Amino acid sequence: MSHSKSSMRTPLGRVRGLGSARSGTEHFWMQRVTAVANVPLSLFVIGLIITTAGSNYAAVKATLGSPLVAIPLILFVLSATWHMRLGMQMIIEDYVPAEGTKVVLLLANTFFSVAIGLGSVFAILKLSFGV
Amino acid sequence: MAESKPVSERPLSPHLQIYRPMLTMMMSIMHRVTGGALFFGTLLMAWWLIAAASGPAAYATFQWFAGSIIGRLILFGYTWALYHHMLGGIRHFIWDTGRGFGPAEREWLVRANLIGSIVLTVLTWIVAYAVRGGV
C-alpha cells in the first residue's frame, strides 16, 4: 500500500473501519468450536432418540425432563443452532449476490435459528420444571 | 449463447461446469447439501421437543408422523445427513492441522467419509429396531 507522503492521518486512522482487528477469524473459529461440541452431543442425541422412540408419553416426559438428559440436550440445541446459523450464513453470502435479498435471507437465517433454538430450550425446561 | 450480452465485461473465475466431476469435489458439495438439510431438519427436532412439552395428544401426533413411512424415510435420510456432515467435519479438522492434503490421502479421506456415513447409518437403524423390538 502506498500512502501519500503528505497525508496527516495516523496508521490507525487509515485502517479504522476497513475491516477486522482480531475479530476476523471469529466466524471460522466459532464454527469449529461448535463443530467440536456437536460431535459428542449429536451422538448423545442419536442414542437418546433410539432409546425413547418406542416409549410411551409418560416415560418420554420423565426422560427428557431428567437433569442428566436435559442438560446435554440443551447444550446440543445451543451448539447445533449456533453452528447451523454460521453455516447457512456462509451459504447465503456465497450464492446470493443481490444485496437486498441477501440481507433479508441473513435476517431470516438468524430468526429461524434463534426460534428453533429457544423454542427447543423452552420445551426442555418446561419438561424439566413441569407446569 | 453467443449473442447473449454479458452483464459485466470482467472475467469470471472458472466454475463448476468447467471441471470434471471428482469424488473430492462431490463430497465437498455434499457437505454443504447435508448441512443445509440438517438446518431445515431441526424443525423436526423442535417439533419433537415442543410436542413432548405440550402433552400426550401433541406427542401422539408427532409419534404418528415419525412412525409413518414418510416420517421414517425422512429420519433415515436425516441420520445419514448427520453422520455424513459429522464425518465431513472431522475430515475438515484433519485438514485444519495441515495434514491429509496429498492426492492419495484426500481420496482415502473422502472414501472413508462416504462409506463411514453409510455404515454408521445402517448400524444406528439396526440398533434402533433391535431396541424397539422390531416394531
Interface residues (C-beta under 8 A of the other chain):
Chain A: R32 A35 V36 N38 V39 S42 I46 I49 I50 T51 A53 G54 Y57 V60 K61 L64 L73 V77 A80 T81 M84 G87 M88 I91 I116 G119 S120 F122 A123 I124 K126 L127
Chain B: R32 G35 G36 L38 F39 T42 L43 M45 A46 L49 I50 A52 A53 P56 Y59 A60 A66 T79 L82 M86 G89 I90 H92 F93 D96 T124 V127 A128 V131 R132 G133 V135
